[in-house]
């Protein structure tokens, strides 16, 4: 991995890509979504502050565990802009996601435990399927078909 001298305070998109492991197109996408920011040089080239490395690492880690980009953007908006985020900043943000991740883990465990049954039966019955209708939640909220006759025609 190429090292960037400490005296360099801004990174080109290529340097940020090489150091972070994110493709240039991903960095442009992150910037368009408000996850990272850059300034433009007089030649209209992007320059990223060094803290963009930590922000990109945070975005990629959050994406790997399924955190939606909008949630990541909201979290990053809480970070200080005048300094590189520190361990305490990251800990505060990740703690806010703990219950969401715990719920996701529970849902994935349920999927794992019952997936073979569903592949075997193939029905995905809204009445009895533990994956598409756990604890008959649909039956408590709705009666009858969820599809209107107009939608069935198309």
Protein Blocks (a to p, Z undefined) as FASTA:
>chain_A
ZZddfklmbdcfklmmmmnopafklmmmmmmnopaccdddfkopacddfklmmmmmmmmm
mmmnopafklmmmmmmmpcfkbccdfklmmmmmmmmmmmmmmmmmmmmmmmmmmmmmmmn
onopaklmmklmgghlmmmmpgcjfbdfklmmZZ
